[in-house]
């Protein structure tokens, strides 16, 4: 089903109004929250005979749903057992991602609440970024529903953006999840649940979990890639002029060159998720500065040509999107990827704006025979 802008707004309004009901379900809890003492893993949970279900098996990946009695969730999906152990398997970046053991944060001083029921968690760190949201948060809803495990509410933390609310509504509709099952927590509380239900984060390249499950690709594409031929252009340039970092300082000059080669300029933040999916699906050439918009590579067709404009690191390339564009070992997309580096920097300068040398860029494209495609 395709939603009009008005129908999406209606869904969002209904969703937000239903979220106000959450405050009636919580009661303050005092004295039962302890400081975390270390880490635990899924394997250790199995050894402790904590209830866990495995599903969506593939050769290089399988998913789980863990049920924790008196489990704790903080912020964007930090999971702590009643014994005070942090679940390593749902951290999406570094060790002690939520700074619970480093002394930088004391959750015993956070507002703590108790949920007397089964609370499922889909929030994940970095969810304010389209890459993390699309590939790590939304798929957790499918894992939860496919497991068949019952739940009372679904926890999610701090929905800051319209695209989060719209895409969440679309996925919930697809999976048949009633709007009133969602619990939105604003702020940084610690929630203790009688039963905390934890679907796995299905895809974490930064922690060597690099295989992109086939079910995840199919789920995302079937959800957002609808009526594929309705909208598109063969050559698209992704602008970051409305972003706060990694903009092209001489973008006017770059765009003038690209428009002369038949490119359409897109600001992804102005497009619906359906529109973004269709543009990436129909494009033969995609050019743009490094940014989460390239997550939409998941919608591309084989042999799409990609040029990512970026800073180069002295120690190597930082971009995940090279692998996402084409790495058959991890079941990624079958695109033709090339990076155009504007300079060489250290890690402290990676987010700075960039200036593209237009003659060098033009020669780079000619060497790839890009405009003869």
Steps between C-alpha positions, in 0.01 A plus 500: 500500500629848413415783738439854387668779694171578672439137596853473641442814705176350626678179601773697676245710690316186607827342605611799705164533672508132596847543648363737762334200661831354608524711816200313648690172488806595702572534868818636660735234635756583765800313635506203257736636237867411541812607320608270217786268594614367160385340176312191393447335164227296337712188547529569872125562517445158341730342757298666777183356342348841441208459253613565143356420159704483178343569160563627146797272455736559205842354427685792658239645733216412733282719717382464857238627741610503864259516796648657814319492835537841667711621208596865465501717188661844491502769233543373146476133584769428756407164658597399855410176678368494854849387608641825361662363184489694172391299195789529257312359201273803453774762525556637150839666525757487776546323831303673776312701240270657758792594731357299788828356626732790428368716783360758257144400576324376812159353413404483867452877479282480184121520529396133537164352411343156523300328228280223636482284190685388186694786346669445162799720406578614144698818568869477405791746536534742211133482404495872418707403196322355193755219462454370855124557490435318172738206543507451877183636662208434264601137427480421872124538471490220243716278721260562789187423297650196324595352837135483605600599854226697674563852625298782655686803370793584272758738645662767288692805614495861379351523152652828385419503130202481270666227291530282810131534581386447141715195431411348836128540425546335160686201645251457783217503246679239288558271797151546643620666821227718659604860553411484869764232559779754466655662807703811426729608783622858483819574687750260652318281750590158630207262456477179700258253341346194658598329175729676253480353150811571292509429124849486355660783301530314170789681337804657674795541257705696754506191724585249224133403453525605138272256320187677373219246545295426191178527699601852610562617141172347386308650791632854450458493122149352512395758760624818334570418134149514355389590144864512392451676168292792627792727582864518411793631298792316344760728657462649848717718722435486876549846654592563863460877475231489773718294735729643768811299411674353194352749255658582166618859528506554123186299433359761261793440267479121540125497435543713189744241364274206593184656361686534172535122509131442562496474879203579723584656839324345802468612860398174666364675808231654278386164360277231645653163569310356205645768273855440620463127435367557148773747406775262611331206329473678165840672500787377284753744652492639856748765619517677834707582810534240773186482713225272626298565184714231336318249720243513220742288299288216633241601238738505202507263204812301399778690320394845622808726497581675828744787563535596864677832563693493825809581702769232484657374821873460528433153641248393234137541402235557764190451293277200555322575176780357286419160646127557485523591131677179405630222720352161411661337804257690721193486275509872417377682191650433156603857412814653346660716771769766476613757756618849404718642777527877533797487742677287761418571866519343843190384687443837671423663162272237348183700552625824349352650183670413171610684188495302176761579236268499198762432227637209705150368558415528132813306407420242769158442341652479150749239617206290619318551168214604722312717258512250216267267693 
